[in-house]
Amino acid sequence: MAPVTATATGIARQTIDDPKLVSLIENLSSFHTPIPSNADRSVSLSSSRVSIEQSPSIVDVDGIVTVLEKYPTWRFQEQADLYEWIRPLNAMDAALDQLLQANPSLLLIQRETKNSPTDTTQPPSPLSSQITPRASHSVITILRFLVCLLRNATSKPVFNSVDILVDLLAAGDDTIASLALETLSNLAAPPLLHRQQAPELNQHTTALHTAKATAHTRIMALARGWGSRGSGLGLYTCVTTDDSSQGQGNLPRQAGEVTYQFFDISNKLITVHLSGKDILDSRYPPPHVRTRSTTELFNLAISQTNGLKTIPREKLFPLLSHIRLAASFHSQSLRSSAVERRLRALICVLHAHPSQDIMAGYFHAQPELCVEMVDLVRPTVSSGGMGVNAMRAVAESAAVPYSVRTLAVEALTALVARRDGTSGGLSQVARQVNVLSELGVGKGQYLGFLPTLIRYSLASLNAFLTQGRMLGKTAETDEEEEDLDLSLGLAFLKATKAPPLPLHLQEERALEFIDAVLTLTSAVVSVPSGTAALTDCGLIPALVSTVALDSHDDSAMESGYSECLMKFITAQAIQILEGAIVTHTSALTAFHDLLGVDILVRRLHEEIERVKKEGTMLFHKIDDSMDVDNVTAPRKHSQPRPLRAARRVLLFSIVNCLTVVFHQQETPTASAPSGAAQLRKPELTAALTDILENVDSYGGVLAALTATLLSDVMNGDPQIVHHVHSSGLANSFLKMLMGENHSNKNDDSLDEWRTPTLPAASELIMALPNVISALSLTEEGAKVIREVNPFPSLLSLFYSPQYAMPRSRCLLNEMTAIVGTGLDELMRHVPSLRPLGTKALVMAIRRVKTLGVRLLKEEESFGLSTPSRALENSRTCLMQYAYNMSQLLEQVLHNEEHACPFVDAGGLDAVLELHPLLMPTNSQFLTHVSCLSSPAVANLTHSMTTSGITMTIKSIASHYDSHKLIRTVANVLDKQLLLLKGARDALEPLCKNHPPGLLSFLPIRPLHTLDSSYDVMIPLLSKYLRHIVTTEWLINILAAVIRAACQRSHEMGQTWGGSERDQWKKEICSEGFANVLRHLSLLYRESVLEVCRIRSDGSFDERDSGRRHRVANSPYFPACYRLRIVCQEGAVVRDGIEIDSCESVGGLEMGEIVEAFDRCINSSGVMRYRTPRGWVSEQTRGHGREPIAEVLSIRGAAPLLGENCVGKNSRVECGIADLAAASASVLARLHYCHKNLFSCLSRAVSQGVRSLNLRPQSMVGGHVGAVIGILEGNLKRIFGVVLESADEEDKEMVKTHLSTGGLAMYLGSGLELLHSCLYEEKRERKILNVPLLASIVTSRSFRDGSTIFPPADEPLCSPDEDSLSRPRALPNVGFLNAIRFVLKHSLEDMSSFQSQVVKPCQRLSRSVSSSFPPTLTLLRRLSIRSLIVDSQMGSILGRMKSTDLANLFGENACEACEIGESTTFHPSKFARTLHVIIGNICLEFYKNPLLPDAPAHIIHPVVSLISEILSSLEEASKPLTLPDDSTSRSNSTSSPPRHAEDMQERVSRSIPIMSVLFGASRSPHNRSGGSGGGGSGSGSGGASGTRHFEPSEQTVERLTEMGFSREHALEALESTENNRLEVAMEYALAHPPPSPTTVERRRAAREERRQQREQMLANAMSVPLPDERVA
């Protein structure tokens, strides 16, 4: 059984005007059996595939058949939208399945089952098995109705009963098999476009297109014939040959025999042969021959083999199809039926077969097949004499039956219409058989087959319409009377012929055939070469003449089937004209020469007038039937507009063609007047006005086409705008949009507002802004629009439930963004409307916020009980409302002209207040969090909505005043922190009688296992966590605003004039901003400590392991998950866990609520839920990870999984988290947002330093030092919170007892936060925040081994002498010792962890895996020397004056470092000192005896780090090696290699922990360059151990090549003390060449430095080598 898996949620209901069709759908829906609920389902969890064992569904088959017997043919005008037929389709599918189960003998080949798809042990139904006639009749009745339904259906992907139809191809009853094939053929064919009331936008892909290979193999077997035309067995020959001895006797006899060879399972060749005598029934001698039944012949063939078990399954159906084909050869009627089956199979193949190569091989084996199909259709009459009976002669043929001719046309249409590429041309198969040439479509082929057939068909139709059907009937009667006087021979011949069909059936057949011919023409016209050829052959005049003729009879309503077909033919002729006009210029010219536009306008006006006339008649009829006594009852003044489907289609085609013609027309001519001229005609104006004023009757699609036509015409000729306003067209449009009176009442109210009445059609909504913009092209028109103000009514569509899911899909698929783009263009092109649009946007957001507040109160009123379905739908609507607003704002606010007024009107405040309302409340929120696979990083408010709102604020930040924006967001964040504090205080009473910790009162059990004693706790906890999520989002918003300000400042530079450029910098330095950050830092420390406490608890790993292993009665695996689809694109349902390897079996739309009964993680790391329809994902794959489904509630306990399930299906179990773990995951989200915020503030520091120019008088910005102080202070609190000496506000947190592992996790988080502050990688650029790093390591609070300048009363000591040798249980203040603590804990933990019995796949504990990687990453970043020495910021710091350094590093650093007037910064010294300290830390780690216990993947990066540190230290020692002059080179080369190596060792050993970071001169006499090693704390002026800058000769040469003198180049390099070419060049360009005095002074200084190097080298040579070397 394959029920429909598609969903009709949000699909607009089809407009059905026929009450009989409505009644039929309702009657069939009553037989629908719903999918069993979880309580009635026996679930098998032993496989990853969907295998739901359901109890047999019993449907009333007799009742269904009784209903369907009344509808042997389709006589409804409407096309059946299969979304309306889901329940009837499921009922018919269940009925067929039930019939096959009760009557297995119906099939000659066993059905494939999931349990044994290749099992052939069971024989086919034996001949003795009896099939009840009622069962066959029931199957035939259902299939016959499905044939009619699918031929006249749209939305065919809904149909899902392909498997059962493929099974019925093997039925023993030939009628059942033929009907099953016809059903598949109609399913494969695309919907008839000329019968649709609205175009079907989705690509035509049905379940047959994606069916298994078995289905396509069977259909290909049915597509084979007896032979080709060359062998005397062509299609035309087989159909037209009679049963006489001269006819049947002349056909090759072998075609009526069966000779089938195959290899059995033992590779033995088996031959099955059935002769003509075996096939024919001997009881019926010629000429009344009959064949034996297919069941008898099949069993006879099986008896010639070694048994059914020896026949491969794939050989059974080809044998059966061969038998049917041979049995059909022995009479003309049977041959015609066989040709019909072959043509239907060919239609299936051409439309649905996935392999182009297989089809190419099929036609290659039968190269004349296309010609044979043309021969079946080729007309035998000419267009010379056209009478009233000519049209009936079109479909009839003396030789070829009508059904065969029609199927041949459809097969040719399928051959032309198939598209396998993106070019839009013919497919490979169509080019292979040269189908256009066979159709006679080519340049100059006026008498070709298809042009002749088109002209003859349309001419006969026109003759029939011109002379009248009544005249035709009279003439027909007269002819019949005259025939009575014919000779006796002719009378005998007439008596022996079959009686003629009734006249109305002949007309219907003729019209259906003409309709099929036009469908073929439409397929040819879609090919550019076909359009040109048919246009040259007179296609356009033939089509225009057909459109011009009116078939309507004013004396009767349009109720006849012929009248319906006539309108469909006219609509198709118009659509062909439209396609030809678009692709061929000559067609447009011919169309205008024939006054085609006038004809369309006249026809449109006539159809509208007839609708109005019928409406008047219906209105008076209803009015007369009203109770005459009820005189006070109100009466509607508007008359109804009764429409039927055929007229809707015709109106749609006319208006659409007019829109295309007006759009294609560039310049008006005498024969082609402009669209404005046509619109001025009263006929067109009246017709369009009636459509707009009666949109409920005409439908949204027709109104959308009308609106598009108006906008195109007005944009093409703005002079017509006055006529549109004066004629009432504009008023009709505004009335449609705004209501009857289109007043502005309640437009400013937040309590109530007007409910829109516009049809929920996406095309119409998309066209609204364009029409409003066109109506405003003139000043007078803009004035009218300002007075009316349609913006509130337009925007109300986006927060009304009738336009949102789950009620309507009209605003999905980026529709809101399209409307937003139109709104942006309108506000830009018409500035006078901008205030109205901005005000309406702000009001719309506020109203959405009002709806959110109401919904929040209603949800809270439900408490812990499950909300009603209506309330859940309201939550879905609110979700889409917010997304709609974000999409609108994203398109509008990217323009600076719109952003500023929007914020000034309060729009930003409304957006910030809207976001917290998007999260569910109470237990729904906690359930959603508990069931997330990654709650620490997943977006809890639906990522599409949240990201859309975030993008909106980023757009505002790109254009609005950054100062005001930062202040606004900071104030909102400050208020949110107060709300968060209130929620936290509400939790305090629950913490009593519990250990220290904010969430220590939480149970360590899943939410659904809690009893009623926790009813008070759940709402309070939900409220607190929701405030946490809101705070996190606001922090990210603040970071985004600061980042946008930095980017804006960088891009605009000095052009960002005025005080605005600096105001935002002052704002982030303000006391209020610092207070907000201080509160955030307190929240961060409190939250991260609590997270570390929970996750370092001894039972946490045990509970987490329980979530990964399913055991009996496990509380972590509920029996039922209630899901809501939240993705805008919906959810794809697949039949297995994996995504790529499993087939799609349907879909779920946004807002649908379904139940799931299992979940696991697949190989892609995606959580998958198992619903009754199949598996759906929790979120998308890839970088975005957008949520697809959220869990609303959970209940019960899941059954135990099979033993081999996990290994066999590669599924990873994932139970839900307990409440404590889920809450900790929410708190952990604060870490990521703080990283984001701190990195943005760090970027402000980096940008502020890099923006300084190189002039001596440049001053560092005041915000840089302030921001450095803010960051440094917060980092100090983070690393100092675990000390007894912490600040007052941290003393409470000090009481929190953390284990050593928890403390390591906390410090690891702090180090990761520090890394985000210090390091930034942007594309290929790597930036280290040197000022912030220098400020941190020089602060007095960071003295333990890293203070470069000691206080005056404290001598400087080497790290390995004191600070690094003192063991500490807890780290002191400072990140370097935090690093030491983490490294030490990691080794100890790894050593103890390896000795424990743990899971084989786990090699590290949770604390080590969370703290060691960020620690090692930070060390590796700090060990890169180039990021400090060669960075632009390091160079700028080196050129700063002492006053700037004092402002930059603050008072503490000034006191600690004794910064004086002559203080300067040396990047190389700073880097060398830092790397020595890091080297000692690494050495301590490397010498630890526990290191061998560490895994290899830990030791490898540690060794890499040590290597990088050694490389940096080696690089730091290079300036102390031999200088780069010729004398030194000669001395160096003359020394032995070993001596040079020892000298290098001595030099490296002589590097102490530098006693200076800043090169301040403490004693003037030290400048003389006295001797001294590196032990004394001398200044940087002339100490022998001090590194001196040496200009690079290469850089000097580059500068001289640029035109600078050598002395100028040396001046630039020595002044900047940097060998970077761009830095020196910038200095040289900004400064004049040095004076002769300066040149002489610098030469003397260089000579003095050379002598100092020689002296230093001599001192180094005199130091003896130690016996032990230090790595």
Disulfide bonds with the S-S distance in Angstrom:
none
